[in-house]
Amino acid sequence: MKKIIIASVAVAALVSTLTAGVVAGKCVGCHGKNFEKKAMGKSKVVAEMTHADIAAALKGYKHGTYGGPMKGLMKGQVAKYSDADLDAFAQTVGK
């Protein structure tokens, strides 16, 4: 039983890491390789945001409660990800 639990945790961690990589790959076109750019000259610089702020923004875009001029575009970008996926991704960028 203990081996099954350990294996399950390891698989969950791997899936979160892979998901974060997939999400990041879709972001670099607008936000830059190191998230150093203002997307289309309008967004915040993600690299300067905290992990918590990034997670809140992504989940807010998903639920339609956050965002300015790019709200509609970003909602489509994050809609298919779970809140847990967005939390995991947020831990990989920002400060």
N, C-alpha and C positions, 0 to 999 in steps of 0.2 A: 504494500500500500504506500509506504514511504517513497519508493522509487517512482510510483505513478504520479504522486504529488510533485516530486522534484522535476520529473519530466514535463508535467503540465505547466509548471511555472517557467521552465526553460523555453518551451514552445511559445508561451504567451509573450515572453520577453523578445524572442526572435521575431515574432509577427509584428510587435510594436515597432521594433527597429526597422524592419523592412517597410512598414507602412510609412514611417517618418521619412524614409529615403524616397519613397514614391511621391509623397506630398511635396517634399523639397524640390524634386526635379521639375514639378509643374510650376513652381513659384519663381525660379531664377530668371525666366524670360522678362518678367516685369520688375522684380525686386533686386536682381543682381545675384551673382554667384555667392556672395557673402552677405546677402540681404542688406547691402549698403546703399541702395538706391531708393528714391521715392518713386513708387510705381506710377508711371505716366505723369510724373511730376506732382501728384496729388496726395499720395499716402504718407504715413509716417515712415521713418526709416526703421525697419523691423529690427535691425542689428542693435539699435539703441533702446529697444523696448525690453521690459522684463519678461521672464517666462510667463508669469501670471497675466500680464497685460496682453501678451500674444494669445494665450489660451482664451482669455475673455473675448478678445476681438474676433478670433476665428469662430468661436461658438456663437457669438452675437451675430456675425454674418450669416451663419447657418440658420439661426432662428429668426433672422430679420429684425433684430433689435439693435444693431450696431452698424455704423458706417455712414459715410457721406456720399460723395458723388460716385464712388465705386461699389456701393452697396449691392446693386443688382449683379454686377459682374462677379464679385467675390462670393455671393450666395451660391451661385452656380459652381464655383470652384470647390467649395467645401461641403456641399450638400450631401455627397455620398459617404462622407466619413463620419464615424461615430464620435461622440464627445470624447471618449477615451482615446481614439486615434488622434484627435486634435490636441488633447492634453500631452500625449506622448511626443507629437511633433513639436509642440511649443517648448518642450524641454531641450530640444536640439538646436534651437536658435535663440538669439537675444542674449540678455544678461540676467 
